[in-house]
């Protein structure tokens, strides 16, 4: 391995800009949770679990569409152009959702924002993985998760500060005629235009992925120039040679037939399962349905918004811990800690709901669950998805895995109100705990370790070359 002094300031700056896709993903994904108590009376859907579930989960239809097109389009047109497109979609969606006067318009713009999420969630971690050295790749790809968490916390803080106090005795009709019910929820969505506009501007100054450029001989000089700026001429020559070797290893076209090959199909199955597990572990319902979870624990609307900020702050702190642990402890160890820890925590939370233990004790357990997830499954899943697939099909294969992730998220988000109504909160969290037990077993038996290896080394090991 060539010993290099990397251009850390350049590497960090372009990684942070591309990771802004994660920030917008986090903001757009969570802002609806704070707006929920106010837009539901406005559109007349309060008390209708099926329609409420559709309002919360419709963005996932866009996520699925974004995930489907991101692989093919990014392999054809590059990572940078698609990230610019995602930024533009976030701008359109935030303005459109905030100004919606009909439920149909609200849904259309939420789906538009979902397409932006689908693109960003796939391309931001993949781009960072393709520009960073193997020894620090986990930490740098985790920047994407860090910005997601920053976006989540920003949405929670903005929701909390925009919403005016709501008394415990307020009815749906009271909320409807209040400033919160008429304008407050709109400004929660409008606020996303600021980071979205900044992301769109800054992406013009970020280079294309050198690993995507290297797929075409005409772009070799551009790829080498970018790699040289990252690690110097010797590093660039070594990396480019390794990339070209992996690209030339097979002349087969990177399509669905290629994905069915034994070594490749195994990796694809692993990627799909860990993507689904990250969602079905159940933690996202705490962010998306905080209103129901904390109201079941005895909190008022104003207290709920403050508790959401607490959970977001914990999420941010423990994401930092995960970022530094992923390249030290390894991917597999953190995934096992996350799956096992959440299984135990959800068993306790379900029991607390069952025995009507409310208030601070329940809030503490929810915070512990978020901390466990933030330092394990949240960042590590995206690191693994960005690095286990071969160079030639990374965009295509990651698109498949990301599609599976958002499909699983749709099922989770849509079914929670129904499960919560039928099984109550206790039974719902026990189900998520059982899923975590299954995830622990799969990770223990099937998941490979990729810590500290170049993308080409991982490809050679996992495909048996």
C-alpha positions as CSV (number, residue, x, y, z in Angstrom):
1,X,0.0,0.0,0.0
2,X,1.4,3.4,-1.0
3,X,2.0,5.7,2.0
4,X,0.4,9.1,1.4
5,X,-0.4,12.4,3.1
6,X,-4.0,13.1,1.9
7,X,-5.4,16.5,1.2
8,X,-7.7,16.3,4.2
9,X,-9.2,19.8,3.8
10,X,-10.2,19.1,0.1
11,X,-11.5,15.7,0.9
12,X,-13.5,16.9,3.8
13,X,-15.0,19.9,2.0
14,X,-16.3,17.9,-1.0
15,X,-17.5,15.1,1.3
16,X,-19.5,17.6,3.4
17,X,-21.0,19.3,0.3
18,X,-22.2,15.9,-1.1
19,X,-23.4,14.9,2.3
20,X,-25.8,17.9,2.3
21,X,-28.0,15.5,0.4
22,X,-28.2,13.6,3.7
23,X,-29.1,16.8,5.6
24,X,-32.0,17.5,3.2
25,X,-33.0,13.9,3.4
26,X,-33.1,14.1,7.3
27,X,-35.0,17.4,7.3
28,X,-37.6,16.5,4.7
29,X,-38.1,13.1,6.3
30,X,-38.7,14.3,9.9
31,X,-40.3,17.8,9.4
32,X,-43.7,16.1,8.7
33,X,-43.7,14.6,12.2
34,X,-43.8,18.1,13.8
35,X,-46.2,19.4,11.3
36,X,-48.6,16.4,11.7
37,X,-50.7,17.7,14.6
38,X,-51.5,20.9,12.6
39,X,-51.9,19.8,8.9
40,X,-54.2,17.0,9.8
41,X,-57.0,19.3,11.1
42,X,-56.3,21.6,8.1
43,X,-57.0,18.8,5.6
44,X,-59.7,17.1,7.7
45,X,-57.9,13.8,8.1
46,X,-57.6,13.7,11.9
47,X,-59.0,10.4,13.3
48,X,-58.6,8.5,10.1
49,X,-55.6,6.1,10.5
50,X,-55.5,4.9,6.9
51,X,-55.4,8.5,5.4
52,X,-53.0,9.6,8.2
53,X,-50.7,6.7,7.3
54,X,-50.9,7.7,3.6
55,X,-50.0,11.3,4.4
56,X,-47.0,10.2,6.4
57,X,-45.8,7.5,4.0
58,X,-46.6,8.9,0.5
59,X,-43.1,10.5,0.3
60,X,-41.9,6.9,0.2
61,X,-43.5,6.4,-3.2
62,X,-41.2,9.1,-4.4
63,X,-38.3,7.5,-2.5
64,X,-38.9,4.3,-4.3
65,X,-39.0,6.1,-7.7
66,X,-35.8,8.0,-6.9
67,X,-34.0,4.8,-5.8
68,X,-35.1,3.1,-9.0
69,X,-33.8,5.8,-11.4
70,X,-30.8,6.8,-9.4
71,X,-28.7,3.7,-10.2
72,X,-29.3,3.7,-13.9
73,X,-29.1,7.5,-14.3
74,X,-26.0,7.9,-12.1
75,X,-24.2,5.1,-13.9
76,X,-25.0,6.8,-17.2
77,X,-24.7,10.6,-16.4
78,X,-22.6,10.6,-13.2
79,X,-23.1,11.1,-9.5
80,X,-22.8,14.9,-9.6
81,X,-25.7,15.6,-12.0
82,X,-28.1,13.5,-10.0
83,X,-27.1,15.1,-6.8
84,X,-27.9,18.5,-8.4
85,X,-31.2,17.1,-9.5
86,X,-32.0,16.0,-6.0
87,X,-31.3,19.5,-4.7
88,X,-33.6,21.0,-7.2
89,X,-36.4,18.6,-6.3
90,X,-36.0,19.5,-2.6
91,X,-36.5,23.2,-3.4
92,X,-39.6,22.5,-5.5
93,X,-41.1,20.1,-2.9
94,X,-40.5,22.4,0.2
95,X,-42.1,25.4,-1.6
96,X,-45.0,23.3,-3.0
97,X,-45.8,21.4,0.2
98,X,-45.8,24.6,2.3
99,X,-48.2,26.4,-0.1
100,X,-50.6,23.4,-0.7
101,X,-54.2,24.3,-0.1
102,X,-55.6,20.8,-1.0
103,X,-54.7,17.4,0.3
104,X,-54.0,16.2,-3.3
105,X,-51.4,19.0,-3.8
106,X,-49.9,18.2,-0.5
107,X,-49.4,14.5,-1.5
108,X,-48.0,15.4,-4.9
109,X,-45.3,17.7,-3.5
110,X,-44.5,15.2,-0.7
111,X,-43.9,12.6,-3.4
112,X,-41.7,15.0,-5.3
113,X,-39.6,15.5,-2.2
114,X,-39.5,11.8,-1.8
115,X,-37.9,11.5,-5.2
116,X,-35.2,13.9,-3.9
117,X,-34.7,11.7,-0.8
118,X,-34.5,8.5,-3.0
119,X,-31.7,10.1,-5.1
120,X,-29.8,11.7,-2.2
121,X,-30.0,8.7,0.1
122,X,-28.4,6.5,-2.7
123,X,-25.9,8.9,-4.2
124,X,-24.5,10.9,-1.3
125,X,-22.9,7.9,0.6
126,X,-21.9,6.3,-2.7
127,X,-20.1,9.4,-3.9
128,X,-18.2,9.8,-0.6
129,X,-17.3,6.1,-0.7
130,X,-15.9,6.5,-4.2
131,X,-13.6,9.4,-3.4
132,X,-12.2,8.4,0.0
133,X,-9.3,6.1,0.9
134,X,-10.2,2.7,2.5
135,X,-8.5,3.5,5.9
136,X,-11.0,6.3,6.6
137,X,-13.9,5.5,4.3
138,X,-16.2,4.4,7.1
139,X,-15.7,7.6,9.0
140,X,-16.2,9.7,5.9
141,X,-19.2,7.9,4.6
142,X,-20.6,8.3,8.1
143,X,-20.6,12.0,7.5
144,X,-23.7,11.4,5.4
145,X,-25.4,9.9,8.4
146,X,-24.2,12.8,10.5
147,X,-25.7,15.3,8.2
148,X,-29.0,13.2,8.1
149,X,-29.0,13.6,11.9
150,X,-28.3,17.3,11.7
151,X,-31.2,17.6,9.3
152,X,-33.4,15.7,11.7
153,X,-32.4,17.8,14.6
154,X,-32.8,21.0,12.5
155,X,-36.3,20.0,11.6
156,X,-37.2,19.2,15.2
157,X,-35.8,22.5,16.5
158,X,-37.5,24.5,13.7
159,X,-40.8,22.7,14.3
160,X,-40.5,23.4,18.1
161,X,-39.7,27.1,17.6
162,X,-42.3,27.7,14.9
163,X,-45.2,26.0,16.7
164,X,-46.9,28.3,19.2
165,X,-47.9,26.8,22.6
166,X,-50.9,24.5,22.5
167,X,-52.9,23.8,25.7
168,X,-53.7,20.3,26.8
169,X,-57.4,21.1,26.4
170,X,-57.2,22.2,22.8
171,X,-59.5,20.3,20.4
172,X,-59.0,19.6,16.8
173,X,-61.3,22.5,15.9
174,X,-59.2,24.8,18.1
175,X,-56.0,23.8,16.4
176,X,-57.6,24.2,12.9
177,X,-58.4,27.9,13.5
178,X,-55.1,28.6,15.3
179,X,-52.0,30.1,13.7
180,X,-50.4,26.6,13.9
181,X,-53.2,25.1,11.9
182,X,-53.3,27.7,9.2
183,X,-49.7,28.9,8.8
184,X,-47.3,27.3,11.3
185,X,-47.1,23.9,9.5
186,X,-46.4,25.7,6.2
187,X,-43.3,27.5,7.5
188,X,-42.0,24.2,8.8
189,X,-41.8,23.0,5.2
190,X,-40.7,26.4,3.7
191,X,-37.6,26.4,5.9
192,X,-36.1,23.5,3.9
193,X,-35.6,25.8,0.9
194,X,-32.6,27.5,2.5
195,X,-30.3,24.4,2.8
196,X,-31.7,23.0,-0.5
197,X,-30.7,26.2,-2.3
198,X,-27.2,26.2,-0.7
199,X,-26.8,22.5,-1.6
200,X,-27.7,23.2,-5.2
201,X,-25.2,26.1,-5.5
202,X,-22.3,24.3,-3.8
203,X,-22.6,21.1,-5.8
204,X,-21.5,23.0,-8.9
205,X,-18.0,23.2,-7.3
206,X,-17.7,19.5,-6.4
207,X,-15.8,17.2,-8.9
208,X,-17.3,14.1,-10.4
209,X,-16.6,10.7,-8.9
210,X,-13.2,9.5,-10.2
211,X,-14.4,5.9,-10.1
212,X,-17.3,6.8,-12.4
213,X,-15.0,8.8,-14.7
214,X,-12.6,5.9,-15.0
215,X,-15.4,3.8,-16.6
216,X,-14.7,5.6,-19.8
217,X,-11.1,5.8,-21.2
218,X,-11.6,9.4,-22.4
219,X,-12.0,10.5,-18.8
220,X,-8.9,8.8,-17.3
221,X,-7.0,12.1,-17.2
222,X,-9.9,13.8,-15.3
223,X,-10.1,10.9,-12.9
224,X,-6.3,11.0,-12.3
225,X,-6.4,14.7,-11.7
226,X,-9.1,14.4,-9.0
227,X,-7.2,11.5,-7.3
228,X,-4.0,13.4,-7.4
229,X,-5.6,16.3,-5.7
230,X,-6.9,13.9,-3.0
231,X,-3.7,12.0,-2.3
232,X,-0.9,13.0,-4.7
233,X,0.5,11.6,-8.0
234,X,1.7,8.3,-6.6
235,X,-1.6,7.6,-4.9
236,X,-3.5,8.6,-8.0
237,X,-1.5,6.2,-10.2
238,X,-2.0,3.3,-7.8
239,X,-5.7,3.9,-7.3
240,X,-6.4,4.4,-11.0
241,X,-4.6,1.2,-11.9
242,X,-6.6,-0.7,-9.3
243,X,-9.9,0.8,-10.5
244,X,-9.1,-0.1,-14.1
245,X,-8.1,-3.6,-13.2
246,X,-11.5,-4.2,-11.4
247,X,-13.4,-2.7,-14.3
248,X,-11.5,-4.8,-16.9
249,X,-11.9,-8.0,-14.9
250,X,-15.1,-8.9,-16.8
251,X,-16.4,-7.8,-20.1
252,X,-20.0,-8.7,-19.2
253,X,-22.6,-5.9,-19.3
254,X,-23.7,-4.7,-15.8
255,X,-27.3,-5.5,-16.0
256,X,-29.8,-7.7,-14.1
257,X,-28.2,-10.9,-15.6
258,X,-24.8,-9.9,-14.2
259,X,-26.4,-9.3,-10.8
260,X,-27.6,-13.0,-10.8
261,X,-24.1,-14.3,-10.9
262,X,-23.3,-16.4,-7.7
263,X,-20.8,-14.0,-6.1
264,X,-22.7,-10.9,-7.0
265,X,-26.1,-12.3,-6.1
266,X,-24.9,-13.2,-2.6
267,X,-23.8,-9.6,-2.1
268,X,-27.0,-8.2,-3.4
269,X,-29.1,-10.4,-1.1
270,X,-26.9,-9.3,1.9
271,X,-27.4,-5.6,0.9
272,X,-31.1,-6.0,0.5
273,X,-31.6,-7.7,3.8
274,X,-29.5,-5.2,5.9
275,X,-31.3,-2.4,4.1
276,X,-34.7,-3.8,5.0
277,X,-33.5,-4.6,8.6
278,X,-32.4,-1.0,9.1
279,X,-36.0,0.1,8.6
280,X,-37.9,-2.9,10.1
281,X,-35.9,-2.6,13.4
282,X,-38.6,0.0,14.1
283,X,-36.7,3.0,15.2
284,X,-38.0,5.4,12.5
285,X,-41.5,5.2,13.9
286,X,-40.2,7.1,16.9
287,X,-39.2,10.0,14.6
288,X,-42.3,9.8,12.3
289,X,-44.9,9.1,14.9
290,X,-43.5,10.9,17.9
291,X,-46.9,12.5,18.5
292,X,-48.6,9.1,19.0
293,X,-45.8,7.6,21.0
294,X,-45.4,10.4,23.5
295,X,-49.1,11.1,23.7
296,X,-49.6,7.5,24.7
297,X,-47.0,8.1,27.4
298,X,-49.1,11.0,28.8
299,X,-47.5,14.1,27.2
300,X,-49.2,17.2,25.7
301,X,-48.5,18.5,22.2
302,X,-46.1,21.2,23.4
303,X,-44.3,18.7,25.6
304,X,-44.1,16.3,22.7
305,X,-42.3,18.9,20.5
306,X,-39.8,19.5,23.2
307,X,-39.2,15.8,23.8
308,X,-38.6,15.4,20.1
309,X,-35.8,17.9,20.3
310,X,-34.3,15.9,23.2
311,X,-34.3,12.7,21.1
312,X,-32.8,14.6,18.1
313,X,-30.0,15.9,20.3
314,X,-29.2,12.4,21.6
315,X,-29.3,11.2,18.0
316,X,-26.6,13.7,17.0
317,X,-24.3,13.0,19.9
318,X,-24.3,9.3,19.4
319,X,-23.9,9.6,15.7
320,X,-20.5,11.2,16.4
321,X,-19.6,8.1,18.5
322,X,-20.6,5.8,15.7
323,X,-18.5,7.8,13.2
324,X,-15.3,7.2,15.2
325,X,-16.2,3.6,16.1
326,X,-16.9,2.3,12.6
327,X,-13.3,2.3,11.5
328,X,-12.0,1.0,14.8
329,X,-14.5,-1.6,16.0
330,X,-15.6,-2.6,12.5
331,X,-18.9,-2.7,10.7
332,X,-20.1,-6.2,11.9
333,X,-19.4,-5.6,15.6
334,X,-21.5,-2.3,15.6
335,X,-24.3,-4.0,13.6
336,X,-24.5,-6.8,16.2
337,X,-24.5,-4.3,19.1
338,X,-27.3,-2.4,17.4
339,X,-29.5,-5.4,16.7
340,X,-29.0,-7.0,20.1
341,X,-29.4,-3.7,22.0
342,X,-32.6,-2.7,20.3
343,X,-34.1,-6.2,20.8
344,X,-33.7,-5.7,24.6
345,X,-34.7,-2.1,24.6
346,X,-37.9,-2.7,22.6
347,X,-38.9,-5.5,24.9
348,X,-38.6,-3.1,27.8
349,X,-40.5,-0.3,26.0
350,X,-43.3,-2.7,25.1
351,X,-43.6,-3.8,28.7
352,X,-43.7,-0.2,29.9
353,X,-46.6,0.5,27.6
354,X,-48.3,-2.7,28.7
355,X,-48.0,-1.9,32.4
356,X,-48.9,1.8,31.8
357,X,-45.5,3.2,33.0
358,X,-45.5,6.7,31.6
359,X,-43.5,10.0,31.7
360,X,-39.8,10.2,32.3
361,X,-39.0,6.5,32.6
362,X,-40.5,5.9,29.1
363,X,-38.7,9.0,27.7
364,X,-35.4,7.6,29.0
365,X,-35.9,4.3,27.3
366,X,-36.8,6.0,24.0
367,X,-33.7,8.1,24.2
368,X,-31.5,5.0,24.9
369,X,-33.1,3.3,21.9
370,X,-32.2,6.3,19.7
371,X,-28.7,6.4,21.1
372,X,-28.2,2.7,20.3
373,X,-29.5,3.1,16.8
374,X,-27.5,6.3,16.1
375,X,-24.1,4.8,16.8
376,X,-24.8,1.4,15.1
377,X,-27.4,0.5,12.5
378,X,-28.0,4.1,11.3
379,X,-24.5,4.9,10.0
380,X,-23.1,1.4,9.4
381,X,-25.9,0.3,7.0
382,X,-25.1,3.2,4.6
383,X,-21.3,2.5,4.9
384,X,-21.9,-1.2,4.0
385,X,-24.2,-0.5,1.1
386,X,-21.8,2.0,-0.3
387,X,-18.8,-0.4,-0.3
388,X,-19.8,-4.0,-0.7
389,X,-20.8,-3.8,-4.4
390,X,-18.2,-4.0,-7.3
391,X,-17.2,-0.8,-9.0
392,X,-18.8,-1.6,-12.3
393,X,-22.3,-2.1,-10.9
394,X,-22.2,0.0,-7.7
395,X,-24.8,2.5,-8.8
396,X,-27.1,-0.2,-10.2
397,X,-26.7,-2.6,-7.2
398,X,-27.0,0.1,-4.6
399,X,-30.1,1.4,-6.4
400,X,-31.7,-2.1,-5.9
401,X,-30.7,-2.2,-2.2
402,X,-31.9,1.4,-1.6
403,X,-35.2,0.5,-3.3
404,X,-35.6,-2.3,-0.9
405,X,-34.8,0.0,2.0
406,X,-37.5,2.5,1.0
407,X,-40.0,-0.2,0.3
408,X,-39.4,-1.5,3.8
409,X,-39.7,2.0,5.2
410,X,-43.1,2.4,3.4
411,X,-44.4,-0.7,4.9
412,X,-43.1,0.3,8.4
413,X,-44.5,3.9,8.2
414,X,-47.9,2.9,6.7
415,X,-48.6,0.0,9.0
416,X,-47.6,1.7,12.3
417,X,-50.9,3.5,12.9
418,X,-52.8,0.3,12.1
419,X,-50.6,-1.9,14.3
420,X,-50.8,0.7,17.1
421,X,-54.6,0.7,16.9
422,X,-54.9,-3.1,16.8
423,X,-52.0,-4.3,19.0
424,X,-51.5,-1.1,21.0
425,X,-48.0,0.3,21.5
426,X,-46.9,-2.6,23.6
427,X,-47.6,-5.3,21.0
428,X,-46.1,-3.1,18.2
429,X,-42.8,-2.6,20.0
430,X,-42.6,-6.3,20.9
431,X,-42.9,-7.1,17.2
432,X,-40.0,-4.8,16.4
433,X,-38.0,-6.4,19.1
434,X,-38.5,-9.9,17.6
435,X,-37.4,-8.5,14.2
436,X,-34.2,-7.2,15.8
437,X,-33.5,-10.8,17.1
438,X,-33.8,-12.1,13.6
439,X,-31.5,-9.3,12.3
440,X,-28.9,-10.2,15.0
441,X,-28.8,-13.8,13.8
442,X,-28.4,-12.8,10.1
443,X,-25.6,-10.3,10.8
444,X,-23.8,-12.9,13.0
445,X,-24.0,-15.6,10.3
446,X,-23.8,-13.8,7.0
447,X,-22.4,-10.3,7.2
448,X,-18.7,-9.9,6.1
449,X,-16.3,-7.4,7.7
450,X,-15.0,-4.7,5.3
451,X,-13.1,-2.5,7.7
452,X,-9.9,-0.8,6.4
453,X,-10.0,-2.2,2.9
454,X,-10.1,-0.5,-0.5
455,X,-13.2,-0.9,-2.6
456,X,-11.2,-3.0,-5.0
457,X,-9.9,-5.3,-2.2
458,X,-13.4,-5.7,-0.9
459,X,-14.6,-6.6,-4.4
460,X,-11.9,-9.2,-4.9
461,X,-12.6,-10.8,-1.5
462,X,-16.4,-10.9,-1.6
463,X,-16.7,-12.0,-5.2
464,X,-14.0,-14.7,-4.9
465,X,-11.6,-13.2,-7.5
